[in-house]
């Protein structure tokens, strides 16, 4: 398999994160996969935003879960962009997606969309939470899943296997060759995040990873030359 470059919240290094503008930019830059984050609004819409509240990335305040989709739509998510829902991203770009879910409730809502639009081949579902991964796998047989790790040890490999994940998405600041080798022994793919410099890219290539999540388009252009 070729080395994958995954656009982090689109191309958040150059565009407002988790907006249609950012996702289109990632597609135009040729990123292989686009990563995004999902939360549920008060009225059950799959809203694309990283944080649990809107304060950091919009001109609004408060938790997403306490606001309706209409209220969230009224916010500016950067450069005049509106907060998108997952279905809009599906229509705006054709690139494969990696959708991060935060809990079991989001897994259930996402499962409905995956079934309704036959997205098993296009969308990989990721999460920091083992139970969310296990739930989406139960609801959508055959869906590809990834366990994310930020502060982790070698146990992350067994956790991924137990949850049925096929991929590990790991913070490169803690990543070791031992963990990569343990993952390989269990036939897991390993993606490193966040890779924004040539030194970081050389590290993930030296470790033999399957890909890198990046904020910047330059990583796509130089990744195939770095080993």
C-alpha positions as a Markdown table, in Angstrom:
| # | Residue | x | y | z |
|---|---|---|---|---|
| 1 | Unk | 0.0 | 0.0 | 0.0 |
| 2 | Unk | 1.2 | 3.5 | -0.8 |
| 3 | Unk | 2.0 | 5.9 | 2.0 |
| 4 | Unk | -1.2 | 7.8 | 2.9 |
| 5 | Unk | -1.4 | 11.5 | 3.6 |
| 6 | Unk | -4.5 | 12.4 | 5.7 |
| 7 | Unk | -5.7 | 16.0 | 5.9 |
| 8 | Unk | -6.2 | 16.9 | 9.5 |
| 9 | Unk | -9.7 | 18.5 | 9.8 |
| 10 | Unk | -9.2 | 19.3 | 6.1 |
| 11 | Unk | -6.2 | 21.4 | 5.8 |
| 12 | Unk | -6.4 | 23.3 | 9.1 |
| 13 | Unk | -2.9 | 24.7 | 8.7 |
| 14 | Unk | -4.2 | 27.0 | 5.9 |
| 15 | Unk | -8.0 | 27.1 | 6.2 |
| 16 | Unk | -10.5 | 27.2 | 9.0 |
| 17 | Unk | -10.6 | 23.7 | 10.4 |
| 18 | Unk | -13.6 | 21.3 | 9.8 |
| 19 | Unk | -15.2 | 23.6 | 7.3 |
| 20 | Unk | -16.2 | 22.8 | 3.7 |
| 21 | Unk | -13.6 | 25.3 | 2.6 |
| 22 | Unk | -10.9 | 23.3 | 4.4 |
| 23 | Unk | -12.1 | 19.9 | 3.0 |
| 24 | Unk | -12.2 | 21.2 | -0.6 |
| 25 | Unk | -8.7 | 22.6 | -0.1 |
| 26 | Unk | -7.5 | 19.2 | 1.1 |
| 27 | Unk | -9.0 | 17.5 | -1.9 |
| 28 | Unk | -7.5 | 20.0 | -4.3 |
| 29 | Unk | -4.1 | 19.5 | -2.7 |
| 30 | Unk | -4.4 | 15.8 | -3.5 |
| 31 | Unk | -4.6 | 14.4 | 0.1 |
| 32 | Unk | -5.5 | 10.7 | 0.1 |
| 33 | Unk | -7.9 | 10.9 | 3.0 |
| 34 | Unk | -9.7 | 13.7 | 4.8 |
| 35 | Unk | -10.1 | 13.5 | 8.6 |
| 36 | Unk | -12.9 | 15.2 | 10.4 |
| 37 | Unk | -14.7 | 15.2 | 13.8 |
| 38 | Unk | -18.3 | 14.6 | 14.6 |
| 39 | Unk | -20.5 | 15.7 | 17.5 |
| 40 | Unk | -24.3 | 15.6 | 17.9 |
| 41 | Unk | -26.3 | 18.8 | 18.1 |
| 42 | Unk | -29.2 | 19.2 | 20.5 |
| 43 | Unk | -31.5 | 18.0 | 17.8 |
| 44 | Unk | -29.4 | 15.1 | 16.7 |
| 45 | Unk | -27.5 | 16.4 | 13.7 |
| 46 | Unk | -24.0 | 15.1 | 13.0 |
| 47 | Unk | -22.1 | 18.4 | 13.3 |
| 48 | Unk | -18.6 | 18.6 | 12.0 |
| 49 | Unk | -16.5 | 20.2 | 14.8 |
| 50 | Unk | -13.5 | 19.1 | 16.9 |
| 51 | Unk | -14.3 | 20.5 | 20.3 |
| 52 | Unk | -17.3 | 19.8 | 22.5 |
| 53 | Unk | -18.1 | 23.5 | 22.5 |
| 54 | Unk | -18.1 | 26.2 | 19.8 |
| 55 | Unk | -15.9 | 28.8 | 21.6 |
| 56 | Unk | -12.5 | 28.1 | 20.0 |
| 57 | Unk | -13.5 | 27.8 | 16.3 |
| 58 | Unk | -16.6 | 30.0 | 15.9 |
| 59 | Unk | -17.9 | 33.4 | 17.1 |
| 60 | Unk | -20.3 | 31.7 | 19.4 |
| 61 | Unk | -20.2 | 30.2 | 22.9 |
| 62 | Unk | -21.4 | 27.1 | 24.7 |
| 63 | Unk | -21.6 | 23.3 | 24.2 |
| 64 | Unk | -22.6 | 21.9 | 20.8 |
| 65 | Unk | -25.0 | 19.5 | 22.6 |
| 66 | Unk | -27.0 | 22.4 | 23.9 |
| 67 | Unk | -27.6 | 24.1 | 20.6 |
| 68 | Unk | -29.8 | 23.2 | 17.7 |
| 69 | Unk | -28.5 | 22.8 | 14.2 |
| 70 | Unk | -30.2 | 26.1 | 13.2 |
| 71 | Unk | -28.4 | 27.9 | 16.1 |
| 72 | Unk | -25.1 | 26.4 | 15.0 |
| 73 | Unk | -25.7 | 27.4 | 11.4 |
| 74 | Unk | -25.9 | 31.0 | 12.5 |
| 75 | Unk | -22.3 | 31.0 | 13.7 |
| 76 | Unk | -19.2 | 32.0 | 11.7 |
| 77 | Unk | -16.7 | 29.1 | 11.7 |
| 78 | Unk | -14.0 | 31.2 | 10.1 |
| 79 | Unk | -13.8 | 33.3 | 6.9 |
| 80 | Unk | -17.5 | 33.3 | 6.7 |
| 81 | Unk | -17.8 | 29.5 | 6.7 |
| 82 | Unk | -20.7 | 27.8 | 8.3 |
| 83 | Unk | -20.6 | 24.8 | 10.6 |
| 84 | Unk | -21.2 | 21.9 | 8.3 |
| 85 | Unk | -23.0 | 18.6 | 8.9 |
| 86 | Unk | -21.5 | 15.3 | 7.9 |
| 87 | Unk | -23.8 | 14.8 | 4.9 |
| 88 | Unk | -22.7 | 18.1 | 3.4 |
| 89 | Unk | -19.1 | 17.0 | 3.5 |
| 90 | Unk | -20.0 | 13.8 | 1.7 |
| 91 | Unk | -21.5 | 15.9 | -1.1 |
| 92 | Unk | -18.8 | 18.5 | -1.2 |
| 93 | Unk | -15.8 | 16.2 | -1.8 |
| 94 | Unk | -15.2 | 12.7 | -3.2 |
| 95 | Unk | -12.0 | 11.9 | -1.2 |
| 96 | Unk | -12.3 | 9.0 | 1.3 |
| 97 | Unk | -13.0 | 10.2 | 4.8 |
| 98 | Unk | -11.8 | 9.3 | 8.3 |
| 99 | Unk | -14.6 | 10.4 | 10.7 |
| 100 | Unk | -13.8 | 10.7 | 14.4 |
| 101 | Unk | -16.6 | 10.1 | 16.8 |
| 102 | Unk | -16.5 | 11.0 | 20.5 |
| 103 | Unk | -19.0 | 8.6 | 22.0 |
| 104 | Unk | -21.4 | 5.7 | 21.5 |
| 105 | Unk | -24.3 | 8.1 | 20.7 |
| 106 | Unk | -22.5 | 9.6 | 17.8 |
| 107 | Unk | -21.6 | 6.1 | 16.7 |
| 108 | Unk | -25.3 | 5.2 | 16.4 |
| 109 | Unk | -26.2 | 8.4 | 14.5 |
| 110 | Unk | -23.2 | 7.8 | 12.1 |
| 111 | Unk | -24.2 | 4.2 | 11.6 |
| 112 | Unk | -27.6 | 5.4 | 10.2 |
| 113 | Unk | -25.9 | 7.6 | 7.6 |
| 114 | Unk | -23.4 | 4.9 | 6.7 |
| 115 | Unk | -26.2 | 2.4 | 6.0 |
| 116 | Unk | -28.4 | 4.9 | 4.2 |
| 117 | Unk | -25.7 | 6.1 | 1.8 |
| 118 | Unk | -23.7 | 2.8 | 1.5 |
| 119 | Unk | -20.5 | 4.4 | 2.8 |
| 120 | Unk | -18.7 | 1.3 | 4.2 |
| 121 | Unk | -16.0 | 1.5 | 1.5 |
| 122 | Unk | -15.5 | 5.3 | 1.7 |
| 123 | Unk | -15.6 | 6.1 | 5.4 |
| 124 | Unk | -13.2 | 4.8 | 8.1 |
| 125 | Unk | -14.5 | 5.6 | 11.6 |
| 126 | Unk | -12.0 | 6.5 | 14.3 |
| 127 | Unk | -12.2 | 7.3 | 18.0 |
| 128 | Unk | -10.1 | 7.6 | 21.2 |
| 129 | Unk | -12.9 | 5.5 | 22.9 |
| 130 | Unk | -12.8 | 1.8 | 22.6 |
| 131 | Unk | -16.5 | 1.4 | 23.2 |
| 132 | Unk | -17.4 | 3.8 | 20.4 |
| 133 | Unk | -15.3 | 1.7 | 18.0 |
| 134 | Unk | -16.9 | -1.5 | 19.1 |
| 135 | Unk | -20.3 | 0.0 | 18.8 |
| 136 | Unk | -19.9 | 1.2 | 15.2 |
| 137 | Unk | -18.4 | -2.2 | 14.2 |
| 138 | Unk | -21.4 | -3.9 | 15.7 |
| 139 | Unk | -23.9 | -1.6 | 14.0 |
| 140 | Unk | -22.1 | -1.5 | 10.6 |
| 141 | Unk | -20.5 | -4.9 | 9.8 |
| 142 | Unk | -17.5 | -4.5 | 7.6 |
| 143 | Unk | -16.8 | -0.9 | 8.5 |
| 144 | Unk | -13.1 | 0.0 | 8.8 |
| 145 | Unk | -12.2 | 1.4 | 12.2 |
| 146 | Unk | -9.2 | 3.1 | 13.8 |
| 147 | Unk | -8.3 | 3.5 | 17.5 |
| 148 | Unk | -6.6 | 6.9 | 18.2 |
| 149 | Unk | -3.9 | 7.2 | 20.9 |
| 150 | Unk | -2.4 | 10.3 | 22.4 |
| 151 | Unk | -1.0 | 9.3 | 25.7 |
| 152 | Unk | -0.6 | 5.5 | 25.4 |
| 153 | Unk | 1.7 | 2.6 | 26.0 |
| 154 | Unk | 2.1 | -0.8 | 24.4 |
| 155 | Unk | -1.3 | -1.8 | 25.6 |
| 156 | Unk | -2.8 | 0.3 | 22.8 |
| 157 | Unk | -2.2 | -2.6 | 20.5 |
| 158 | Unk | -4.2 | -5.0 | 22.5 |
| 159 | Unk | -7.0 | -2.4 | 23.0 |
| 160 | Unk | -7.2 | -2.0 | 19.2 |
| 161 | Unk | -7.5 | -5.7 | 18.7 |
| 162 | Unk | -10.1 | -6.1 | 21.4 |
| 163 | Unk | -12.2 | -3.3 | 19.9 |
| 164 | Unk | -11.9 | -4.7 | 16.4 |
| 165 | Unk | -10.0 | -1.8 | 14.9 |
| 166 | Unk | -7.8 | -2.4 | 11.9 |
| 167 | Unk | -5.7 | 0.8 | 12.3 |
| 168 | Unk | -3.9 | 2.7 | 15.0 |
| 169 | Unk | -3.7 | 6.5 | 14.7 |
| 170 | Unk | -0.9 | 7.4 | 17.1 |
| 171 | Unk | 0.7 | 10.6 | 18.4 |
| 172 | Unk | 4.2 | 10.5 | 17.0 |
| 173 | Unk | 5.7 | 12.2 | 20.1 |
| 174 | Unk | 5.1 | 8.9 | 22.0 |
| 175 | Unk | 5.6 | 6.4 | 19.2 |
| 176 | Unk | 8.3 | 3.8 | 19.4 |
| 177 | Unk | 9.6 | 1.1 | 17.2 |
| 178 | Unk | 8.4 | -1.5 | 19.8 |
| 179 | Unk | 4.8 | -0.3 | 19.4 |
| 180 | Unk | 5.0 | -0.4 | 15.7 |
| 181 | Unk | 6.4 | -3.9 | 15.7 |
| 182 | Unk | 3.7 | -5.1 | 18.1 |
| 183 | Unk | 1.1 | -3.5 | 15.9 |
| 184 | Unk | 2.5 | -5.2 | 12.8 |
| 185 | Unk | 2.4 | -8.6 | 14.6 |
| 186 | Unk | -1.3 | -8.1 | 14.9 |
| 187 | Unk | -1.7 | -7.0 | 11.3 |
| 188 | Unk | -2.7 | -3.4 | 12.3 |
| 189 | Unk | -2.0 | -0.4 | 10.1 |
| 190 | Unk | -0.3 | 2.5 | 11.9 |
| 191 | Unk | -0.8 | 6.2 | 11.1 |
| 192 | Unk | 1.2 | 8.9 | 12.8 |
| 193 | Unk | -0.1 | 12.3 | 13.8 |
| 194 | Unk | 0.4 | 15.3 | 13.5 |
| 195 | Unk | 3.2 | 15.4 | 10.9 |
| 196 | Unk | 3.9 | 19.0 | 9.8 |
| 197 | Unk | 7.7 | 19.1 | 9.3 |
| 198 | Unk | 10.2 | 17.3 | 7.2 |
| 199 | Unk | 11.9 | 15.9 | 10.3 |
| 200 | Unk | 8.6 | 14.5 | 11.5 |
| 201 | Unk | 8.0 | 13.0 | 8.0 |
| 202 | Unk | 11.4 | 11.4 | 8.0 |
| 203 | Unk | 10.6 | 9.8 | 11.4 |
| 204 | Unk | 7.3 | 8.3 | 10.3 |
| 205 | Unk | 8.9 | 7.0 | 7.1 |
| 206 | Unk | 11.8 | 5.5 | 9.1 |
| 207 | Unk | 9.4 | 3.7 | 11.4 |
| 208 | Unk | 7.7 | 2.3 | 8.4 |
| 209 | Unk | 4.3 | 3.7 | 9.1 |
| 210 | Unk | 1.4 | 3.5 | 6.6 |
| 211 | Unk | 0.7 | 7.1 | 6.6 |
| 212 | Unk | 0.7 | 10.5 | 8.3 |
| 213 | Unk | -2.0 | 13.0 | 9.3 |
| 214 | Unk | -1.0 | 16.5 | 8.5 |
| 215 | Unk | -2.2 | 20.1 | 8.6 |
| 216 | Unk | -0.2 | 21.1 | 5.6 |
| 217 | Unk | -0.4 | 20.4 | 1.8 |
| 218 | Unk | 3.5 | 20.3 | 1.6 |
| 219 | Unk | 3.6 | 16.9 | 3.3 |
| 220 | Unk | 1.7 | 15.3 | 0.4 |
| 221 | Unk | 4.0 | 16.8 | -2.1 |
| 222 | Unk | 7.2 | 15.7 | -0.4 |
| 223 | Unk | 6.0 | 12.5 | 1.3 |
| 224 | Unk | 6.8 | 10.2 | -1.6 |
| 225 | Unk | 10.4 | 11.4 | -1.8 |
| 226 | Unk | 11.1 | 11.0 | 1.9 |
| 227 | Unk | 12.4 | 7.7 | 3.2 |
